[in-house]
Amino acid sequence: MTIAPAVQSDLEAFFTYIDQHLSESGTGDTPVFQPTPKSQQGFPAAGKQTFITGLGCSQGDKGWRKLWLAKDDANNIIGHADIRYHGDGLSFHRVLLGMGVDSSIRKSGLGTRLLNTVIAFCQENPEIEWLDLSVLSENTPARNLYLKSGFSVTGEVRDRFRVDGRSISDTTMTLNVKMDS
């Protein structure tokens, strides 16, 4: 298995992977990890465009994005992590994390490896001081991964989303990536 930065030519396969990944949210034993109504099929076009545009931006430019893909020995995408600028022009020292792992390989340590890859990148970049994230409060496996990795809970918005008539709360977390470096 390899973890490497994505390039534009990876995006078509990434969008196929993310469509499959999102279809698993809240099914079977999988917790809800994306507040998406059942009527929504796949990753929205606007979301795809943020990756297309963001990977083409220079780091620090509004809209920039960095994406890492985990691939198995057959070159199939089995996980991802991305960071992106968020907020206004006064918060370029913070980035927002998104990540996911294919259901076939969860609990194998891939989430930790992806997270460590992102943290190392942030630590090597002097302009990035904070790694922020938002995780659905009921997604206990993801919350535990982030807590184990040193993230602190900064708040919870109860009833943040209403998806198909169901209330879903959202937890925000942060990590100072310069604290221990």
N, C-alpha and C positions, 0 to 999 in steps of 0.2 A: 504494500500500500504506500502511496506517495501523497504528500500534501505540497501543492505548488500554487503560486499566484496564477490567477486566470488571465487570459488574454481574450480579445474580442472574438477570436475564432472558437473559443470554448462556450460562448453564450448560448448557441442553439441547443447543445447538449445539456447545458445548465438549466435552461428553461423547461426542457422535457423532464429533467430530474425534479425540479422544483414543483412542477404540476403534479407529479406522482407523490412527492413528499407532502404537499398540502392536502391531497385527497385523503391522507391517513389521519389528519388532525381530528381527534375525538372519536376515532373508530376503535372498536374492540377494547383492548387494554391501554391504548395510546391516549394520553391526556390531550385535551384541547391545547394546541400550542400556537394557533393562529385564529384570531376572531373572524372567521369567514362563514357566511351563511351557506347552507347546503345547496342553495340554488346557484351559487357562484361556481363556475367550472374553471379550474386552472388559475394561474397567476395572471392578474390583470395586465392589459397592454401598457397601462401607465407605469406599473411597477417594472415591467421589462425595460421600458424606455429609460428609467432611472439607472439601471445597470449599464445599458448601452452608452448612455451619455456620460455617466459617472466614471466608467473605466477609461474614457477618452480624455478626462480632465486631469490636469496636473494636481498633485497633492496640495491641499490647502485652498484650491479654488472652490468656490461655491458649487455644490453638486458633485464633487469628487467622491469616488468610491474605490475601495480596494477589496478584491474578492479572492479567496483561496478555495481551491477545490481538492477534496480528498478523492483519490481514484484507486480502485482495486487493480489487481494484476492484469485484468482484461480491459483496463482503461475506462471502466464504468464509474461514474460519479457516485460516491457513497456518502458524501458529507460536504458541507460548505461552511464558511465563515466569511462575513464581510464587515467592514467598518466604513463609516461615512461621516462626513461633516454633518452636524446638525445644529440648529439654533441660528442665531444671528451672527453678524460680523464680529461680535465681541466674545464668541466662544469657539474660536478656531483651535483652542488648546484642548478641546473635548471631542471625542468621536463616539459614535453610536454603533453598537455591536448587533449583528444578526447572525444566527447560525442554526444549523440543523444537521442531523445524522439520519441516514436511511434506517428504516426499522429493522432491516436484516442484520445490522451490525451494532445496534445500540447495546450499551453495557459492555463494550469491548475496550474502552479507553480512548476511542476516537474523538469524542467530545473534548476530553482533556487535552489531547494532542492539538486539535484545532485551536482551542482556547490559548494554549501555550504559544502557538505560532503567532496568533494575533498579539498577545501580550509582548512577546519578544520584539515584534515589529514596532509596536508603540514605544517600547523602552528605547529602541535605537533611534527614534525620531524625536529630536529635541523639542519640536513644537507641540507634540502630543503629551499631555500630562494626565488626562483622565479618560477612562474607558467606561462608558455608560451603557446601560441596557434596560430593556423593558421585557418582562416575562409574565405570562399569565399566571396568576397566583396559584391556580390549581395544578400547575405543571411542576410537581414536586421533584421529579428527577432533574429537570433543568435548574430549578432553584438550588438544589443541593450541590450540583456541579459548580455553580457560580459561587456559592458560599465557601465550598471547599477550596476554591481557587483564590479566595481572599476578597471577594466582592462584599460590600456592605449594603444592606437594605436602606434606601433613602426614603421610601414611602410606599404606600399602597393606596390606589384609588379603587374603592369598593364600587361594584356595579358600574365599572368603566365602560363595558360594552353590553349591548343586548343583541344576542345572536339567536335567531330563530326562537325568540321569546325567552331565552335563557340569560340570566345575569352572570357576567364574567368579570372578575376583579383583575387588576393589573398591578404588578409590583415593579418598582424601579430600583435599580441597584447601580453601584459605581465602584470603580477600583482606581486608586491613584497609582499609576504605573511607574512613577518616579520615586515612590516612597522607599522601595527596597533596592533600587538600582544604584 
